Amino acid sequence: MVTLLIGGAACIGCNFVTISNHCLAVGFACHALAFRSFLAFAGKFMICITFSGVFIYTSEAFPTTLRSQGMGISSVSARVGGVTAPLVVLLDVVDPTLPMWIFGMAAIAAGLLCTLLPETLGKDLADDVDES
């Protein structure tokens, strides 16, 4: 959850680092570009960390009788997100900051929704739907 919030904040933070077109000869532009790149990579890194953790949590969240179907549906949902992500990047024609706003807000929303998930630490895995 924390990694989603940090990743979303980093993606949104990219929108506040301004780089003007005429300052490429000035040293500040290089620092601003490097800082914006750092924020973008930090956001992607945090979201990638979360993606690997989701598979561990998902296998614990579903009862044994539904685990394979639950993992399959979750995997399909993740792949749909992976297919649509390049299309979101194309929205930079509308507004150059729009893709990072969408990625950042989606990550923050997902991080906040994680607070609604049940805790699985120290609990036995459910064998059927009645136990979950």
N, C-alpha and C positions, 0 to 999 in steps of 0.2 A: 504494500500500500504506500509506504513512504517513498519507494523508488518511483512509483507512478506520479506522485505529487511533485517530487523533485524534477523528474523528466518533463512533466507538463509545464512547470514554472520555467525551466530552462528553454523550452521551445517558445513559450510566450515572450521570454526575455529577449530572444533574438530580434523581435519586432521593435524593441526600444533602442537598439544599437543602430545609429544612423551612419551611413557612409555616403558622403556626397560624391557626385561624379567628377568634380574638378580637384578633389584633394588626393588623388592617387600619388601625386608627386610629393606630398607632405607626409612626414613620418607618422602622424596621428592616424591617417587612413589605414595604414598597414596594421596598427595596433587595434583599431576598431574592427577591421576585417578579421583579424586573428581572434579577437574576443567573440565576435559573432559566430565564427566557425567553432570555437571552443564550446559555446553554449549549445549550438546545434548538435555537435557530437556528444556532449554530455547528456542532452535530452534523449538522443537515440540510444546511448549506452544504458541509461537507466531504464528505458522502456524494454530493451533487449534483456536486461537482468530480470525484469518482471515477467517477461514472456516465458523464460525457462522455469521460473517459480510457479507459474500458473499450472503447468503440467503436474507438478507434485501435489499442489493443493486440489486440483480437479480429481485426481485419482483417489484422494481421501474423502472428497465431498459426496461422491455417489456411492450408494450401497452396492454390494458385490453383484447382486442380480442385474443391476442396471449400469454397472461401471463401464462396460465396453461400449454400450450405446451412448452413454453420457460423454465418454472420451471422444467418440466419433463425431458427435454433434459439436462438441467444443472445438475439435480440430477443424471441422468444416467451417465453423464461424471464424476461426483464426485465419484460415486460408482466404475466405471472402474479404476479410480486412486487408490481407496482403495483396489481393488483386485490386482492390479499390484505392489503395494508398498511392500508386502512381497517377491515378486519375485526379486525386486531390491536388497533387503537385501542379497539374495543368491549370489549376485555378489561379496561378500567379499572373495570368494574363488579365484577369479581372482586377486583382489587387495583389501586389507582390508580398504583402504580409499575410494574406488569407490562408495559405497552406499551414504556416506555423501556428496561426491562431486555432485552426481546426484540430491539428495534431495535439497542441497543448491543452485545449479545452477538453478534448476527448480523453486524454490521459488523466487530467485532474478529475473529471467526472467519474472515470473508472476507479480512480483511487478513493474517491469519496464513497462510491457504491460498495467498495470492499469492506467498509465498516459494517455493512448489513450481513455479511457472510458469517456463518457460525464458526466458532473456534474448534479446531480439531486437535489441539495439542493435549497429549495425555489421554485421549479418548480412544476406545476401540473402534475399529472400522465397522460400519453397519453391514450386516449380512443381507438384509432385505429391507423393503420400503417401510415396513412397520417400525423398525428400529431407528430409522433416520428421522 
